[in-house]
Amino acid sequence: MKPGVVIVGAGHGAGQAAASLRQFGYEGLITLIGEEDHPPYQRPPLSKAWLAGEADLGDVLYKPAAFWDEYNITVITGCRVASIDRPAKQVVCDDGVQVSYSHLILATGGRARRMNCPGEELSGVHVLRTLDDATALSEAMQAGKKLVIIGGGYVGLEVAATARKRGLDVTVLEAEERVLARVAGADLSDFFEKKHRQQGVEIKTGVMAQAFEGESKLTGVRLQNASMLEADIALVGIGLIPNFELADEAGLACDNGIVVNELCRTDDPAIYAIGDVTRHPNAIYGRSLRLESVHNALEQAKTAAGAIMAREKPYNQVPWFWSDQYDIKLQIAGLSAGYDETLVRGDMDANSFAVFYFKGGVLIACDAVNAPAEYMAARMMIAKGARLDRDMLADIKVPMKEVMAGAMTTR
Ligand SMILES: Cc1cc2nc3c(=O)[nH]c(=O)nc-3n(C[C@H](O)[C@H](O)[C@H](O)COP(=O)(O)OP(=O)(O)OC[C@H]3O[C@@H](n4cnc5c(N)ncnc54)[C@H](O)[C@@H]3O)c2cc1C
C-alpha cells in the first residue's frame, strides 16, 4: 500500500487532524504516532474534573476507543519519533522502526517547563502536562496536605481551585506583581486574587521560588529571600516549552515553534504542523503567534487536513480560550497584549462582568466572567476590528446586540 499521512503526536490536534482527513474523504493510510501511553485525550480536564476526581478515562478521551478502528486510523502509542528523513519521506522512531509518509503532520505540542533548581527531583514535586502527571498529582493530593503552586497562570490557579475543593492547604507563588500578569489586565488579576483568597488560598506575588528542600521527599520550598515554606506537594506550573526540536533537526524553519503559513504548511510542502507547537501568521493581529489552546489545535488540524485534500481554507481566527475555577467560567476572546485602554462592563462583585481591551480605539480582546453574551459578541467584533461606543458598552442595560449594531468596523 502507498505511504499515507503520518501524524507525529497523538494529542488533541493529532486526533482532530486524523478525523478531519477521513471527513474530507481521504482514503489512504493514516498513522498517529504518540510517545504517551494513551490514545488522544483532552488536556483541559486534567486541572479540573480529572484532578477533582469527577472524570474517568472515558470522559477525557478525545474519541471513544472504537472510533479509530471504525475509521481505519492506526494509533501507535508509547512510541517516540526520533527523527525525520525528509529525502526518504520517512519518520524514524526511537526503536528504529521507520514509517513512510506522503504527507507528514507534526502535532508535537509542548512539555512542562521545569525550574532546573536544586531538589526538583524530590518525590512530591510535580508538573502537569500529561494524563500521567495529573494522575500522580491527584494521588498525592490528600486533604490536609500542604500544596505550594509555583506559577499563578491559568493552570496553577485551576489546580489551586481544585485542591481547595479537595481540602488541601494551598499557597500560590507568583514571580510577577500579580497573577495572570502575562495574559490578562490588572482588573482580572485582582478579581482572581480576591476570589482565591476568599476560598482560603494564600497568594504571594513578587516572590521567586529558588529550591525544593527535603531528604528524598519534599518538605519545603525555599524562596529567593531565603525564607522557607513548608510543603508536602509542589506543583511547578511555569509554562510550556514547545516540542519543535524534531522539526529543527530536520532543517525546517523554526522560531521557538515550527514556522508554518496560513495553511499550516512548513517550508517543506509535504510537511504540516499544527497546535501548540506552531508559530503561525495571524492577519487579525498582524503578527505571528504561538498559541496554547484547544481551539487553535482543532482549527489548525482542520486547516492542515483540508490543505492535504486540496480544500484550502487559510487559518485566520480570533483566538479563544477558557478557564474554570470554583463557580467562575472565564471565556477569553482575542489577545490583550499591547492594549492601551480597558473597559469593565457588568458587576465584578456579582461574578458577572467582562473586561474589554482596546488598542488605538479598536477592540482586541475580552475576558468574560460568567458573561457568555459579551464573549460571543466580542469574538465577532474583534474579527471585524470594531470600534465601540463606550457609553453603550459600559451600560449593562444596553444589550450586546445593540452595542454591536452601533459599532464601526475597520475590517
Ligand atoms: C492542565 C492543562 C489544562 C488546560 N486547559 C485548557 C483550557 O481550559 N482551555 C484551552 O483552550 N486549553 C487548555 N489547555 C491547553 C490545551 O490542552 C493544548 O492547547 C492542546 O492540548 C494542544 O494540543 P496539541 O495537539 O497541539 O498538543 P498536545 O495535546 O500537547 O499533544 C502533543 C502530543 O505529542 C506528543 N509528542 C511530542 N513529541 C513527540 C515525538 N517526537 N514523538 C511522538 N510523540 C510526541 C506529546 O507527548 C503529546 O502527547 C490546557 C493544558 C493543560 C496541560
The ligand as an SDF file (V2000), in Angstrom:
LIG
                    3D

 53 58  0  0  0  0  0  0  0  0999 V2000
   -3.6190   21.0650   32.6120 C   0  0  0  0  0  0  0  0  0  0  0  0
   -3.9850   21.7380   31.3250 C   0  0  0  0  0  0  0  0  0  0  0  0
   -5.1730   22.4510   31.2420 C   0  0  0  0  0  0  0  0  0  0  0  0
   -5.5140   23.0860   30.0540 C   0  0  0  0  0  0  0  0  0  0  0  0
   -6.6910   23.7760   29.9860 N   0  0  0  0  0  0  0  0  0  0  0  0
   -7.0540   24.3690   28.8420 C   0  0  0  0  0  0  0  0  0  0  0  0
   -8.3010   25.0610   28.7370 C   0  0  0  0  0  0  0  0  0  0  0  0
   -9.0590   25.1400   29.6950 O   0  0  0  0  0  0  0  0  0  0  0  0
   -8.6180   25.6160   27.5400 N   0  0  0  0  0  0  0  0  0  0  0  0
   -7.7950   25.5460   26.4420 C   0  0  0  0  0  0  0  0  0  0  0  0
   -8.1330   26.0690   25.3770 O   0  0  0  0  0  0  0  0  0  0  0  0
   -6.6190   24.8980   26.5200 N   0  0  0  0  0  0  0  0  0  0  0  0
   -6.2190   24.3140   27.6720 C   0  0  0  0  0  0  0  0  0  0  0  0
   -5.0310   23.6450   27.7500 N   0  0  0  0  0  0  0  0  0  0  0  0
   -4.1420   23.6420   26.5540 C   0  0  0  0  0  0  0  0  0  0  0  0
   -4.5470   22.5700   25.5640 C   0  0  0  0  0  0  0  0  0  0  0  0
   -4.7060   21.3330   26.2030 O   0  0  0  0  0  0  0  0  0  0  0  0
   -3.4910   22.4850   24.4730 C   0  0  0  0  0  0  0  0  0  0  0  0
   -3.5010   23.7400   23.8000 O   0  0  0  0  0  0  0  0  0  0  0  0
   -3.7560   21.3560   23.4760 C   0  0  0  0  0  0  0  0  0  0  0  0
   -3.6930   20.1200   24.1080 O   0  0  0  0  0  0  0  0  0  0  0  0
   -2.7340   21.4130   22.3580 C   0  0  0  0  0  0  0  0  0  0  0  0
   -2.9000   20.3160   21.5230 O   0  0  0  0  0  0  0  0  0  0  0  0
   -1.6920   19.7980   20.6180 P   0  0  0  0  0  0  0  0  0  0  0  0
   -2.2490   18.6970   19.7820 O   0  0  0  0  0  0  0  0  0  0  0  0
   -1.0140   20.9260   19.9550 O   0  0  0  0  0  0  0  0  0  0  0  0
   -0.6210   19.2060   21.6400 O   0  0  0  0  0  0  0  0  0  0  0  0
   -0.7580   18.1320   22.7810 P   0  0  0  0  0  0  0  0  0  0  0  0
   -2.1660   17.9110   23.1770 O   0  0  0  0  0  0  0  0  0  0  0  0
    0.2330   18.5480   23.8150 O   0  0  0  0  0  0  0  0  0  0  0  0
   -0.2270   16.7850   22.1030 O   0  0  0  0  0  0  0  0  0  0  0  0
    1.1070   16.6240   21.6780 C   0  0  0  0  0  0  0  0  0  0  0  0
    1.4880   15.1680   21.8500 C   0  0  0  0  0  0  0  0  0  0  0  0
    2.6430   14.8830   21.0630 O   0  0  0  0  0  0  0  0  0  0  0  0
    3.4950   14.0140   21.7780 C   0  0  0  0  0  0  0  0  0  0  0  0
    4.8410   14.0970   21.2310 N   0  0  0  0  0  0  0  0  0  0  0  0
    5.7120   15.1350   21.3040 C   0  0  0  0  0  0  0  0  0  0  0  0
    6.8670   14.8420   20.6500 N   0  0  0  0  0  0  0  0  0  0  0  0
    6.7150   13.5880   20.1530 C   0  0  0  0  0  0  0  0  0  0  0  0
    7.5600   12.7220   19.3930 C   0  0  0  0  0  0  0  0  0  0  0  0
    8.7690   13.0990   18.9990 N   0  0  0  0  0  0  0  0  0  0  0  0
    7.1100   11.5010   19.0850 N   0  0  0  0  0  0  0  0  0  0  0  0
    5.8540   11.0910   19.4690 C   0  0  0  0  0  0  0  0  0  0  0  0
    5.0160   11.8690   20.1870 N   0  0  0  0  0  0  0  0  0  0  0  0
    5.4400   13.1020   20.5310 C   0  0  0  0  0  0  0  0  0  0  0  0
    3.3640   14.5660   23.2080 C   0  0  0  0  0  0  0  0  0  0  0  0
    3.8170   13.6450   24.1470 O   0  0  0  0  0  0  0  0  0  0  0  0
    1.8620   14.8080   23.2870 C   0  0  0  0  0  0  0  0  0  0  0  0
    1.1860   13.6580   23.6840 O   0  0  0  0  0  0  0  0  0  0  0  0
   -4.6520   23.0060   28.9140 C   0  0  0  0  0  0  0  0  0  0  0  0
   -3.4580   22.2770   29.0070 C   0  0  0  0  0  0  0  0  0  0  0  0
   -3.1230   21.6450   30.2000 C   0  0  0  0  0  0  0  0  0  0  0  0
   -1.8340   20.8710   30.2820 C   0  0  0  0  0  0  0  0  0  0  0  0
  1  2  1  0
  2  3  1  0
  2 52  2  0
  3  4  2  0
  4  5  1  0
  4 50  1  0
  5  6  2  0
  6  7  1  0
  6 13  1  0
  7  8  2  0
  7  9  1  0
  9 10  1  0
 10 11  2  0
 10 12  1  0
 12 13  2  0
 13 14  1  0
 14 15  1  0
 14 50  1  0
 15 16  1  0
 16 17  1  0
 16 18  1  0
 18 19  1  0
 18 20  1  0
 20 21  1  0
 20 22  1  0
 22 23  1  0
 23 24  1  0
 24 25  2  0
 24 26  1  0
 24 27  1  0
 27 28  1  0
 28 29  2  0
 28 30  1  0
 28 31  1  0
 31 32  1  0
 32 33  1  0
 33 34  1  0
 33 48  1  0
 34 35  1  0
 35 36  1  0
 35 46  1  0
 36 37  1  0
 36 45  1  0
 37 38  2  0
 38 39  1  0
 39 40  1  0
 39 45  2  0
 40 41  1  0
 40 42  2  0
 42 43  1  0
 43 44  2  0
 44 45  1  0
 46 47  1  0
 46 48  1  0
 48 49  1  0
 50 51  2  0
 51 52  1  0
 52 53  1  0
M  END
$$$$
